[in-house]
Amino acid sequence: MAEQEHTEKLGKYDIQGVAGKGSMGVVYLGHDPFVDRKVAVKVCTLSEDFTPEARERARKMFFNEARAAGNLDHPNILRVYDAGEVDGEPYMVMEYVPGGETLRNYCQPHRLLPMETVVELVAQCAEALDYAHKRGITHRDIKPANIMLTKERVAKIGDFGIAYRTHTDHTQVIGAFGSPRYMSPEQARDDDVTSQSDLFSLGVVLYELLAGKAPFLAQNLPGLIYKILHEAPAPVTSLRPEVPAALERIIQRALQKDRAERYKTGRDMAEDLAEVYRDLNRPFDDLPEQEKLEALGELRFFSGFSQAEVAEVMKASRVETFKQNAVMMRQGEHGDGVYVLVSGQVQVVKNDNPIGNLAAGDCVGEMAYLSDGERSASVVCVSPVTALSIRSPVKEWASFPLQVRLSKAFQRTLIDRLAKTSEDLSTHVG
């Protein structure tokens, strides 16, 4: 079925339009009249420039995906309902995900998802991989572009085109596996690939979703392979300091070069992620006082503060929570307080234009608080937010050493923010 032709029917399926295009085919929006549901119909329509060998390989990948995913029934795996051929062109009927968005859209520094959302989505993927691995299927190409995202924030792993199936009589797809940036060390060496290879790739995805950049980057393929084989990536906390230590440990374990030190199953990884998710969503007010102090002491804003100084700030503050999309501060209002973000993410908006995001460990409202003036921008919650609210002027409640410490923290915040603004402007101009 050629893409340019207007076709209203493909087998029993009604074709309603084009949902997406790729190098190996077209995905149509279809309707299954027998069960009355929307479906995605993927048709393998290769360019005439492809060699016969390339066309045969693509055909094998196409049906390999149908056979692998078609035998899986999991809420976090894109379902394959049917497959066949029309006029020599293979087609596959899949679950339809409105919007067709993938996690690739959330790997840029300016579009990062809230941390708790990232943890939840990757835990879903780890559970899905555990399910597939127990059924003898290794994906071999886990990457953000192969993980779809529903409007309800549910992850769906797709594209099983090069998946390896343990229990099959069919010829497997052989050759170089996976996308280079997400390859495990054993894939880079062209060794046997196991279920733990998928978990390494999922660790790369987790890192990238948190940091906005991949853990292994190089100017060419040999350089990239060398890093995957021999170099440890920079800690994700060096790029996003608010990432908790437990989450950093999960990433480090997933990215171990030696499979013996890596997660053995997706379930193990999912359980560790679930524990981090519970901690991220645990109400701050429910923590014992000592745990509150320790949690605050780990925030970037309180770097260099003694525990006694953190306790003094906490005593003079109150904890406030905000729902997603709530406005914490409005441009033009009088600045009668400053917030230190304990969890969640906010967006700074000036004259209706977003100018940046801030997360746990950052403070907002310090300029108006210090000058007793008006807010220069609005602050909107991108996710549910917990913040420490300081309303009274520092000189009314803080000891002199703490006043000096807070003054330095506010100055550091302003300097960092100006440096970030200059960097963004230079990147934009460049």
Buried (B, 14 or more C-beta within 10 A) or exposed (E): BEEEEEEEEBEEBBBBEEBEEEEBBBBBBBBBEEEEEBBBBBBBBBEEEBEEEEBEBBBBBBBBBBBBBBBBEBEBBBBBBBBEBEEEBBBBBBBBBEEEEBBBEBBEEEEBBBBBBBBBBBBBBBBBBBBBBEBBBBBBBBBBBBBBBEEEEBBBBBBBBBBBBEEBEEEEBEEEBBBBBBBBBBBBEEEEBBBBBBBBBBBBBBBBBBBBBBBBEBEEEEEBBBBBBEEEBEBBBEBBBBBBEEBBEBBBBBBBBEBEEBBEBBBBBBBBBBBBBEBBEBEBEEBEEEEBBEBBBBBBBBEEBEEEBBBBBBEBBEBBBBEEEEBBBEBEEEBEBBBBBBBBBBBBBEEEEBEBBBBBBBBBBBBBBBEEEEBBBBBBBBBBBBBBBBEEEBEEBBEEEBEEBBEEBBEBBEEEBEEEEEEBEEEEEE
